[in-house]
Every structure is written in structure tokens, then in C-alpha cells.
Amino acid sequence: MSKAIQDMKAESYESGRADERRHMSKAIQNMKAESYESGRAEGEKEGQKKGALDAVVGLVRDGLIGITDAAAHAGVSEDELRRTLAQD
């Protein structure tokens, strides 16, 4: 095989490898972005739940709302609300 043909094959191979690396890099970037968004959304949801729970804890302690209603409003079980009240 001539040197020119060998060089062309090597160049074609390297070009393909570079394209492959670019595609892989883009796929990794996309996965990172999706993971970040998923984690952010999950953290936001947990923060909202904690905020609602904290709000009703104060209302229960002040005697303004019962445990059953408070748990329903915060979206937690009565047991979880009781555990939270016991911790604070």
C-alpha cells in the first residue's frame, strides 16, 4: 500500500476518532445538565415540603391547628409531624 493511501486512512481514522470524542463529550455534558436539573428540582421539592412542615409546626404549637389538619396541609403523615414536633 502506498504511503499516500496509508496517510489518508490514518487521517480518516483520526478524524473519525475526533468526531467520536466530540459526540461523547456532548453526551456527557447533556447527562451532567440533566442530572443537575433533576437534583435541583428534587432539592426544591424537599425545601418546599420542609417549609410547609415548619409552618404548620408553629401553628400546632400555638394551638391554632390540630395535628390531623396540619399533617394534611403539609403533605406528611401524622407520625412524621409528631416526630418533627418532638425534635424541635
RAHUCOR-V806942 format. One line per field, one symbol per residue. ss: DSSP state (a for helix, b for strand, c for the rest). psi: psi as a letter, one per 30 degrees, with the letter a starting at -180 (. if undefined). Layout:
BEGIN
ss = ???
psi = ???
END
This chain:
BEGIN
ss = ccaaaaaaaaaaaaaaaaaaaaaaaaaaaaaaaaaaaaaaaaaaaaaaaaaaaaaaaaaaacccccaaaaaaaacccaaaaaaaaaac
psi = kleeeeeeeeeeeeeeeeeeeeeeeeeeeeeeeeeeeeeeeeeeeeeeeeeeeeefeeeeefgfkleeeeeeefhlleeeeeeeefe.
END
